[in-house]
């Protein structure tokens, strides 16, 4: 299965795996699954650090580099199709990061791994939660 990690799942997997639910932890550990990450998650991570909503040890850019080396994933590049789909999605809110990540999953045929209740019930979106 091809899995796109929501930002919080990616961060939890690296820094707080105890926060992952059993089903999500099993999906991430299954070597048959292909793990994907959107550049939007990197932007969201850096934004959270800048706003002091997430604290990491040392320089956040170096932390990011180490994290990506330690757990390499396929990059889900943002395309014109994804930008358009982000506006068409029927989601209960207009959070841009969530919209780009959900649109990426739909356009690339990836299952979105998330614990975000605002996304788990989205129509037309395959979700692992």
DSSP file (Angstrom, degrees, kcal/mol; ACC not computed):
  #  RESIDUE AA STRUCTURE BP1 BP2  ACC     N-H-->O    O-->H-N    N-H-->O    O-->H-N    TCO  KAPPA ALPHA  PHI   PSI    X-CA   Y-CA   Z-CA
    1    1 A X              0   0    0      0, 0.0    33,-2.7     0, 0.0     2,-0.6   0.000 360.0 360.0 360.0 143.1    0.0    0.0    0.0
    2    2 A X  E     -a   34   0A   0    107,-0.2   109,-2.8    31,-0.2     2,-0.5  -0.865 360.0-166.5 -97.9 120.8    1.2    3.5   -0.8
    3    3 A X  E     -ab  35 111A   0     31,-3.3    33,-3.1    -2,-0.6     2,-0.6  -0.918  16.1-158.1-117.6 129.0    0.8    5.8    2.3
    4    4 A X  E     -ab  36 112A   0    107,-3.0   109,-3.0    -2,-0.5     2,-0.4  -0.919  23.5-138.6-101.0 119.4    1.0    9.5    2.5
    5    5 A X  E     - b   0 113A   0     31,-2.4    33,-0.5    -2,-0.6   109,-0.1  -0.637   9.2-132.5 -82.5 128.5    1.9   10.6    6.1
    6    6 A X     >  -     0   0    0    107,-2.5     4,-2.3    -2,-0.4     3,-0.4  -0.408  34.2-103.4 -67.8 157.2    0.0   13.6    7.5
    7    7 A X  H  > S+     0   0    0      1,-0.2     4,-2.4     2,-0.2     5,-0.2   0.896 119.8  48.3 -54.3 -48.5    2.4   16.0    9.2
    8    8 A X  H  > S+     0   0    0      1,-0.2     4,-2.7     2,-0.2    -1,-0.2   0.855 110.3  52.3 -65.8 -33.0    1.6   15.1   12.7
    9    9 A X  H  > S+     0   0    0     -3,-0.4     4,-2.7   104,-0.3    -1,-0.2   0.921 109.9  49.1 -66.8 -43.2    2.0   11.3   11.9
   10   10 A X  H  X S+     0   0    0     -4,-2.3     4,-1.4     2,-0.2    -2,-0.2   0.929 114.6  44.8 -60.7 -46.5    5.4   11.9   10.4
   11   11 A X  H  X>S+     0   0    0     -4,-2.4     4,-3.1    -5,-0.2     5,-0.5   0.920 114.0  49.0 -66.1 -44.4    6.5   14.0   13.4
   12   12 A X  H  X5S+     0   0    0     -4,-2.7     4,-2.1     1,-0.2    -2,-0.2   0.914 107.2  55.6 -61.5 -42.4    5.1   11.5   15.9
   13   13 A X  H  <5S+     0   0    0     -4,-2.7     4,-0.3     1,-0.2    -1,-0.2   0.858 118.1  35.3 -58.9 -34.9    6.8    8.5   14.1
   14   14 A X  H  <5S+     0   0    0     -4,-1.4    -2,-0.2    -3,-0.2    -1,-0.2   0.879 135.7  16.4 -84.7 -41.7   10.1   10.3   14.5
   15   15 A X  H  <5S+     0   0    0     -4,-3.1    -3,-0.2    -5,-0.2    -2,-0.2   0.646 135.5  19.9-114.2 -18.8    9.8   12.0   17.9
   16   16 A X    ><< +     0   0    0     -4,-2.1     3,-2.4    -5,-0.5     4,-0.3  -0.353  57.3 165.2-151.8  62.3    6.9   10.4   19.8
   17   17 A X  G >  S+     0   0    0      1,-0.3     3,-1.4    -4,-0.3    -4,-0.1   0.712  71.7  73.9 -60.0 -19.7    6.0    7.0   18.5
   18   18 A X  G 3  S+     0   0    0      1,-0.3    -1,-0.3    -6,-0.1    -5,-0.1   0.701  88.0  62.9 -65.6 -17.1    3.9    6.3   21.6
   19   19 A X  G <  S+     0   0    0     -3,-2.4    -1,-0.3    -7,-0.2     2,-0.2   0.652  82.6  99.2 -80.6 -15.8    1.3    8.7   20.2
   20   20 A X  S <  S-     0   0    0     -3,-1.4     2,-0.0    -4,-0.3   -11,-0.0  -0.498  76.9-121.8 -73.8 137.6    0.7    6.5   17.2
   21   21 A X     >  -     0   0    0     -2,-0.2     4,-2.8   108,-0.1     5,-0.2  -0.305  28.6-105.1 -69.5 163.8   -2.4    4.3   17.3
   22   22 A X  H  > S+     0   0    0      1,-0.2     4,-2.4     2,-0.2     5,-0.2   0.907 119.2  48.7 -58.2 -46.1   -1.9    0.5   16.9
   23   23 A X  H  > S+     0   0    0      2,-0.2     4,-2.1     1,-0.2    -1,-0.2   0.910 114.3  45.4 -63.8 -42.9   -3.2    0.4   13.3
   24   24 A X  H  > S+     0   0    0      2,-0.2     4,-2.5   105,-0.2     5,-0.2   0.927 112.0  51.2 -67.7 -44.4   -1.0    3.4   12.2
   25   25 A X  H  X S+     0   0    0     -4,-2.8     4,-1.9     1,-0.2    -2,-0.2   0.906 111.6  48.4 -58.9 -41.8    2.1    2.0   13.9
   26   26 A X  H  X S+     0   0    0     -4,-2.4     4,-1.4    -5,-0.2    -1,-0.2   0.907 110.5  50.6 -65.6 -41.7    1.6   -1.3   12.2
   27   27 A X  H  < S+     0   0    0     -4,-2.1     6,-0.2     1,-0.2    -2,-0.2   0.897 112.1  47.2 -63.5 -39.9    1.1    0.3    8.8
   28   28 A X  H  < S+     0   0    0     -4,-2.5    -1,-0.2     1,-0.2    -2,-0.2   0.840 112.8  49.4 -70.6 -32.2    4.2    2.3    9.2
   29   29 A X  H  < S+     0   0    0     -4,-1.9     2,-0.7    -5,-0.2    -1,-0.2   0.701  84.8 101.8 -79.8 -19.7    6.2   -0.7   10.3
   30   30 A X    ><  -     0   0    0     -4,-1.4     3,-1.8     1,-0.2    -4,-0.0  -0.542  61.8-156.1 -71.6 111.9    5.1   -2.9    7.4
   31   31 A X  T 3  S+     0   0    0     -2,-0.7    -1,-0.2     1,-0.3    -4,-0.0   0.645  88.5  68.8 -66.0 -14.7    7.9   -3.0    5.0
   32   32 A X  T 3  S+     0   0    0      2,-0.1    -1,-0.3   -30,-0.0     2,-0.3   0.717  85.4  87.0 -75.2 -19.6    5.5   -3.8    2.1
   33   33 A X  S <  S-     0   0    0     -3,-1.8     2,-0.5    -6,-0.2   -31,-0.2  -0.592  75.0-138.1 -83.3 142.3    4.0   -0.3    2.4
   34   34 A X  E     -a    2   0A   0    -33,-2.7   -31,-3.3    -2,-0.3     2,-0.4  -0.885  18.6-144.6 -99.9 123.7    5.6    2.6    0.5
   35   35 A X  E     -a    3   0A   0     -2,-0.5    39,-2.6   -33,-0.2     2,-0.3  -0.766  17.7-174.2 -97.5 133.0    5.8    5.8    2.6
   36   36 A X  E     -ac   4  74A   0    -33,-3.1   -31,-2.4    -2,-0.4     2,-0.4  -0.877   6.7-165.7-122.8 153.2    5.3    9.2    1.0
   37   37 A X  E     - c   0  75A   0     37,-2.5    39,-2.5    -2,-0.3     2,-0.3  -0.998  15.4-135.5-141.3 136.8    5.7   12.7    2.4
   38   38 A X  E >>  - c   0  76A   0    -33,-0.5     3,-1.5    -2,-0.4     4,-0.8  -0.677  19.7-128.1 -88.0 143.5    4.5   16.0    1.0
   39   39 A X  H 3> S+     0   0    0     37,-0.6     4,-2.1    -2,-0.3     3,-0.3   0.758 109.1  71.7 -58.4 -22.8    6.9   19.0    1.0
   40   40 A X  H 3> S+     0   0    0      1,-0.2     4,-2.9     2,-0.2    -1,-0.3   0.852  91.1  57.2 -61.0 -33.6    3.9   20.8    2.7
   41   41 A X  H <> S+     0   0    0     -3,-1.5     4,-2.5     2,-0.2    -1,-0.2   0.863 105.3  49.7 -66.1 -34.8    4.7   18.7    5.8
   42   42 A X  H  X S+     0   0    0     -4,-0.8     4,-2.4    -3,-0.3    -2,-0.2   0.920 112.4  47.4 -67.8 -42.8    8.2   20.1    5.8
   43   43 A X  H  X S+     0   0    0     -4,-2.1     4,-2.3     2,-0.2    -2,-0.2   0.920 112.8  49.0 -61.2 -44.7    6.8   23.6    5.5
   44   44 A X  H  X S+     0   0    0     -4,-2.9     4,-2.6     2,-0.2    -2,-0.2   0.905 110.0  51.8 -64.2 -41.5    4.3   22.9    8.3
   45   45 A X  H  X S+     0   0    0     -4,-2.5     4,-2.2     2,-0.2    -2,-0.2   0.949 111.9  45.7 -57.5 -51.0    7.0   21.5   10.5
   46   46 A X  H  X S+     0   0    0     -4,-2.4     4,-2.4     1,-0.2    -1,-0.2   0.859 112.1  52.2 -63.6 -35.6    9.2   24.6   10.1
   47   47 A X  H  X S+     0   0    0     -4,-2.3     4,-2.1     2,-0.2    -1,-0.2   0.918 108.9  49.6 -65.7 -43.8    6.2   26.9   10.7
   48   48 A X  H  <>S+     0   0    0     -4,-2.6     5,-2.6     2,-0.2     6,-1.2   0.888 112.3  48.0 -62.4 -39.5    5.3   25.1   13.9
   49   49 A X  H ><5S+     0   0    0     -4,-2.2     3,-1.6     4,-0.2    -2,-0.2   0.929 110.4  51.2 -66.0 -45.0    8.9   25.4   15.1
   50   50 A X  H 3<5S+     0   0    0     -4,-2.4    -2,-0.2     1,-0.3    -1,-0.2   0.862 111.3  47.8 -61.0 -36.2    9.0   29.1   14.2
   51   51 A X  T 3<5S-     0   0    0     -4,-2.1    -1,-0.3    -5,-0.1    -2,-0.2   0.384 113.8-119.7 -84.9   4.0    5.7   29.7   16.1
   52   52 A X  T < 5S+     0   0    0     -3,-1.6    -3,-0.2     2,-0.3     3,-0.1   0.749  82.9 120.0  61.1  26.2    7.1   27.8   19.1
   53   53 A X  S   <S+     0   0    0     -5,-2.6     2,-0.4     1,-0.3    -4,-0.2   0.546  79.0  35.5 -91.0 -10.4    4.3   25.3   18.9
   54   54 A X  S    S-     0   0    0     -6,-1.2     2,-0.5    -7,-0.1    -2,-0.3  -0.986  75.5-157.7-141.9 131.2    6.8   22.5   18.3
   55   55 A X        +     0   0    0     -2,-0.4     2,-0.3    -3,-0.1    -6,-0.1  -0.938  12.2 178.9-114.9 128.7   10.2   22.4   20.0
   56   56 A X        -     0   0    0     -2,-0.5     2,-0.4     2,-0.2     4,-0.1  -0.914  35.0-104.3-123.9 154.8   13.2   20.5   18.6
   57   57 A X  S    S-     0   0    0     -2,-0.3     2,-0.1     2,-0.1     6,-0.0  -0.636  83.4 -13.2 -79.0 128.8   16.7   20.2   19.9
   58   58 A X  S    S-     0   0    0     -2,-0.4     2,-0.3     4,-0.1    -2,-0.2  -0.317 117.6  -7.2  81.7-164.3   19.2   22.2   17.9
   59   59 A X     >  -     0   0    0      1,-0.1     4,-2.5    -2,-0.1     5,-0.2  -0.498  59.8-141.1 -69.3 127.6   18.7   23.9   14.6
   60   60 A X  H  > S+     0   0    0     -2,-0.3     4,-2.3     1,-0.2    -1,-0.1   0.819 101.0  53.9 -63.9 -30.0   15.4   23.0   13.0
   61   61 A X  H  > S+     0   0    0      2,-0.2     4,-2.2     1,-0.2    -1,-0.2   0.896 111.3  44.9 -70.8 -39.0   16.9   22.8    9.5
   62   62 A X  H  > S+     0   0    0      2,-0.2     4,-2.7     1,-0.2     5,-0.2   0.891 111.7  53.2 -68.8 -39.1   19.5   20.3   10.7
   63   63 A X  H  X S+     0   0    0     -4,-2.5     4,-2.6     1,-0.2    -2,-0.2   0.927 109.7  49.5 -58.7 -44.6   16.9   18.4   12.6
   64   64 A X  H  X S+     0   0    0     -4,-2.3     4,-2.3     2,-0.2    -2,-0.2   0.919 110.1  49.5 -61.5 -46.1   14.9   18.2    9.4
   65   65 A X  H  X S+     0   0    0     -4,-2.2     4,-1.7     1,-0.2    -1,-0.2   0.921 113.2  46.9 -59.8 -44.9   17.9   16.9    7.4
   66   66 A X  H  X S+     0   0    0     -4,-2.7     4,-2.6     1,-0.2     5,-0.2   0.910 111.1  52.0 -64.3 -41.8   18.7   14.3   10.0
   67   67 A X  H  X S+     0   0    0     -4,-2.6     4,-2.1     1,-0.2    -1,-0.2   0.910 110.2  47.7 -61.8 -42.8   15.0   13.2   10.1
   68   68 A X  H  < S+     0   0    0     -4,-2.3    -1,-0.2     1,-0.2    -2,-0.2   0.810 113.8  47.7 -71.2 -29.4   14.8   12.8    6.3
   69   69 A X  H >< S+     0   0    0     -4,-1.7     3,-0.5    -5,-0.2    -2,-0.2   0.881 112.8  48.6 -74.0 -39.0   18.1   10.8    6.3
   70   70 A X  H 3< S+     0   0    0     -4,-2.6     2,-0.3     1,-0.3    -2,-0.2   0.855 128.5  21.8 -70.2 -35.9   17.0    8.5    9.1
   71   71 A X  T 3< S-     0   0    0     -4,-2.1    -1,-0.3    -5,-0.2    -2,-0.1  -0.638  83.1-165.1-133.9  75.7   13.6    7.8    7.6
   72   72 A X    <   +     0   0    0     -3,-0.5     2,-0.3    -2,-0.3   -37,-0.2  -0.322  12.0 178.3 -66.0 144.0   13.7    8.4    3.9
   73   73 A X        -     0   0    0     -5,-0.1     2,-0.3   -39,-0.1   -37,-0.2  -0.915  36.0 -91.1-138.3 163.9   10.4    8.6    2.1
   74   74 A X  E     -c   36   0A   0    -39,-2.6   -37,-2.5    -2,-0.3     2,-0.5  -0.577  44.3-122.9 -73.9 140.3    9.2    9.2   -1.4
   75   75 A X  E     -c   37   0A   0     -2,-0.3     2,-1.2   -39,-0.2   -37,-0.2  -0.759  12.2-151.0 -89.9 126.7    8.5   12.9   -2.1
   76   76 A X  E     -c   38   0A   0    -39,-2.5   -37,-0.6    -2,-0.5    28,-0.1  -0.747  23.8-149.5 -95.8  87.5    5.0   13.7   -3.2
   77   77 A X        -     0   0    0     -2,-1.2     2,-0.5   -39,-0.1     5,-0.1  -0.170  15.2-112.5 -60.5 148.5    5.7   16.8   -5.3
   78   78 A X        -     0   0    0      4,-0.1     2,-0.2     3,-0.0    -1,-0.1  -0.724  42.1-177.4 -84.9 125.7    3.0   19.5   -5.6
   79   79 A X     >  -     0   0    0     -2,-0.5     4,-2.3     1,-0.1     5,-0.2  -0.689  43.2-102.8-117.8 170.6    1.6   19.7   -9.1
   80   80 A X  H  > S+     0   0    0     -2,-0.2     4,-2.3     1,-0.2     5,-0.2   0.899 123.2  54.9 -58.0 -41.9   -0.9   21.9  -10.9
   81   81 A X  H  > S+     0   0    0      1,-0.2     4,-2.5     2,-0.2    -1,-0.2   0.896 107.8  48.9 -60.0 -41.5   -3.4   19.1  -10.6
   82   82 A X  H  > S+     0   0    0      2,-0.2     4,-2.2     1,-0.2    -1,-0.2   0.897 108.9  52.9 -67.1 -40.8   -2.9   19.0   -6.8
   83   83 A X  H  X S+     0   0    0     -4,-2.3     4,-0.7     2,-0.2    -2,-0.2   0.933 112.4  44.8 -59.7 -45.8   -3.3   22.7   -6.5
   84   84 A X  H >X S+     0   0    0     -4,-2.3     4,-1.1     1,-0.2     3,-1.1   0.928 112.6  50.8 -65.0 -45.0   -6.6   22.6   -8.3
   85   85 A X  H 3X S+     0   0    0     -4,-2.5     4,-1.7     1,-0.3     3,-0.2   0.835  99.9  65.2 -62.8 -32.3   -7.8   19.6   -6.4
   86   86 A X  H 3< S+     0   0    0     -4,-2.2    -1,-0.3     1,-0.2    -2,-0.2   0.801 106.1  44.0 -61.5 -27.1   -7.0   21.3   -3.1
   87   87 A X  H << S+     0   0    0     -3,-1.1    -1,-0.2    -4,-0.7    -2,-0.2   0.719 112.4  51.4 -87.7 -23.5   -9.7   23.9   -3.9
   88   88 A X  H  < S+     0   0    0     -4,-1.1    -2,-0.2    -3,-0.2    -1,-0.1   0.703  83.0 113.5 -85.3 -21.2  -12.3   21.3   -5.1
   89   89 A X     <  -     0   0    0     -4,-1.7     2,-1.2     1,-0.1    35,-0.1  -0.169  66.9-133.2 -57.3 141.7  -12.1   19.1   -2.0
   90   90 A X        +     0   0    0     33,-0.3    33,-0.5     2,-0.0     2,-0.3  -0.740  48.4 151.0 -95.6  85.4  -15.1   18.9    0.3
   91   91 A X        -     0   0    0     -2,-1.2    28,-0.1     2,-0.2    27,-0.0  -0.829  55.2-121.1-114.9 155.2  -13.4   19.4    3.6
   92   92 A X  S    S+     0   0    0     26,-0.5     2,-0.3    -2,-0.3    27,-0.1   0.453  93.2  27.3 -76.6   2.0  -15.0   20.9    6.8
   93   93 A X  S    S-     0   0    0     25,-0.1    -2,-0.2     2,-0.1     0, 0.0  -0.927  72.2-123.1-152.3 174.2  -12.3   23.7    6.9
   94   94 A X        +     0   0    0     -2,-0.3     2,-0.4     4,-0.0     3,-0.0  -0.008  47.1 150.0-116.1  28.6   -9.9   25.7    4.8
   95   95 A X     >  -     0   0    0      1,-0.2     4,-2.3     2,-0.1     5,-0.2  -0.489  40.1-147.4 -61.7 118.0   -6.6   24.9    6.4
   96   96 A X  H  > S+     0   0    0     -2,-0.4     4,-2.5     1,-0.2     5,-0.2   0.873  92.8  52.1 -62.3 -38.4   -4.2   25.1    3.5
   97   97 A X  H  > S+     0   0    0      1,-0.2     4,-2.5     2,-0.2    -1,-0.2   0.946 111.7  46.5 -63.5 -46.7   -1.8   22.4    4.7
   98   98 A X  H  > S+     0   0    0      1,-0.2     4,-2.8     2,-0.2     5,-0.3   0.901 112.3  51.5 -60.7 -40.8   -4.6   19.9    5.2
   99   99 A X  H  X S+     0   0    0     -4,-2.3     4,-2.5     2,-0.2    -1,-0.2   0.919 111.9  45.4 -64.4 -44.2   -6.0   20.7    1.8
  100  100 A X  H  X S+     0   0    0     -4,-2.5     4,-2.2     2,-0.2    -2,-0.2   0.915 115.3  47.3 -65.8 -41.7   -2.7   20.3    0.0
  101  101 A X  H  X S+     0   0    0     -4,-2.5     4,-2.1    -5,-0.2    -2,-0.2   0.931 114.7  45.4 -67.1 -44.8   -2.0   17.0    1.8
  102  102 A X  H  X S+     0   0    0     -4,-2.8     4,-2.2    -5,-0.2    -2,-0.2   0.912 113.8  49.7 -64.1 -42.4   -5.5   15.6    1.2
  103  103 A X  H  X S+     0   0    0     -4,-2.5     4,-2.9    -5,-0.3     5,-0.2   0.880 108.4  54.0 -64.1 -37.7   -5.4   16.7   -2.5
  104  104 A X  H  X S+     0   0    0     -4,-2.2     4,-2.3     2,-0.2     6,-0.3   0.933 108.1  49.5 -61.2 -46.1   -2.0   15.0   -2.9
  105  105 A X  H  X>S+     0   0    0     -4,-2.1     5,-2.6     1,-0.2     4,-0.7   0.933 114.5  44.8 -59.0 -46.5   -3.3   11.7   -1.5
  106  106 A X  H ><5S+     0   0    0     -4,-2.2     3,-0.7     3,-0.2    -2,-0.2   0.940 115.1  46.0 -64.5 -47.4   -6.3   11.9   -3.9
  107  107 A X  H 3<5S+     0   0    0     -4,-2.9    -1,-0.2     1,-0.2    -2,-0.2   0.844 119.4  39.8 -68.1 -33.4   -4.4   12.9   -7.0
  108  108 A X  H 3<5S-     0   0    0     -4,-2.3    -1,-0.2    -5,-0.2    -2,-0.2   0.424 110.0-116.3 -97.5   1.6   -1.5   10.4   -6.5
  109  109 A X  T <<5 +     0   0    0     -4,-0.7     2,-0.3    -3,-0.7  -107,-0.2   0.879  64.1 147.4  68.2  37.8   -3.8    7.5   -5.4
  110  110 A X      < -     0   0    0     -5,-2.6     2,-0.5    -6,-0.3    16,-0.3  -0.787  51.3-121.0-105.7 148.5   -2.2    7.4   -1.9
  111  111 A X  E     -b    3   0A   0   -109,-2.8  -107,-3.0    -2,-0.3     2,-0.5  -0.764  30.7-129.3 -84.3 131.5   -3.9    6.4    1.4
  112  112 A X  E     -bd   4 127A   0     14,-3.0    16,-2.9    -2,-0.5     2,-0.7  -0.712  12.8-151.1 -85.8 125.0   -3.6    9.3    3.9
  113  113 A X  E     +bd   5 128A   0   -109,-3.0  -107,-2.5    -2,-0.5     2,-0.3  -0.865  40.0 138.6 -96.7 112.9   -2.3    8.3    7.3
  114  114 A X        -     0   0    0     14,-1.9  -109,-0.0    -2,-0.7    -2,-0.0  -0.991  51.7-158.9-153.4 154.6   -3.8   10.7    9.8
  115  115 A X        +     0   0    0     -2,-0.3     2,-0.7   -91,-0.0    14,-0.1   0.253  61.4 120.9-111.7   5.2   -5.4   10.9   13.2
  116  116 A X    >>  -     0   0    0      1,-0.2     3,-1.9     2,-0.1     4,-1.9  -0.612  54.2-155.1 -76.4 112.2   -7.0   14.2   12.3
  117  117 A X  H 3> S+     0   0    0     -2,-0.7     4,-0.7     1,-0.3    -1,-0.2   0.737  92.0  64.6 -61.1 -23.8  -10.8   13.8   12.7
  118  118 A X  H 34 S+     0   0    0      1,-0.2   -26,-0.5     2,-0.1    -1,-0.3   0.731 113.1  33.5 -71.7 -20.5  -11.4   16.6   10.2
  119  119 A X  H X4 S+     0   0    0     -3,-1.9     3,-1.6     2,-0.1    -2,-0.2   0.699 101.1  74.0-105.3 -25.2   -9.8   14.4    7.5
  120  120 A X  H 3< S+     0   0    0     -4,-1.9    -2,-0.1     1,-0.3     7,-0.1   0.773 103.3  42.3 -64.6 -24.6  -10.7   10.9    8.6
  121  121 A X  T 3< S+     0   0    0     -4,-0.7    -1,-0.3     2,-0.1     2,-0.1   0.311  82.2 131.8-102.8   8.8  -14.3   11.4    7.4
  122  122 A X    X   -     0   0    0     -3,-1.6     3,-1.1     1,-0.1     2,-0.1  -0.386  60.5-116.1 -66.5 134.1  -13.6   13.2    4.1
  123  123 A X  T 3  S+     0   0    0    -33,-0.5   -33,-0.3     1,-0.2    -1,-0.1  -0.434  94.0  15.6 -70.0 141.1  -15.4   11.9    1.1
  124  124 A X  T 3  S+     0   0    0      1,-0.2     2,-0.5    -2,-0.1    -1,-0.2   0.661  99.1 114.0  74.8  17.0  -13.4   10.4   -1.7
  125  125 A X    <   -     0   0    0     -3,-1.1     2,-0.5    -6,-0.1    -1,-0.2  -0.976  61.4-140.2-125.6 120.7  -10.3   10.1    0.5
  126  126 A X        -     0   0    0     -2,-0.5   -14,-3.0   -16,-0.3     2,-0.4  -0.681  31.5-171.6 -78.4 126.8   -8.8    6.7    1.5
  127  127 A X  E     -d  112   0A   0     -2,-0.5     2,-0.5   -16,-0.2   -14,-0.2  -0.956  26.0-160.9-128.2 138.5   -7.6    7.1    5.1
  128  128 A X  E      d  113   0A   0    -16,-2.9   -14,-1.9    -2,-0.4    -2,-0.0  -0.983 360.0 360.0-111.5 119.2   -5.6    4.9    7.5
  129  129 A X              0   0    0     -2,-0.5  -105,-0.2   -16,-0.2  -106,-0.1   0.368 360.0 360.0-136.9 360.0   -6.3    6.1   11.0
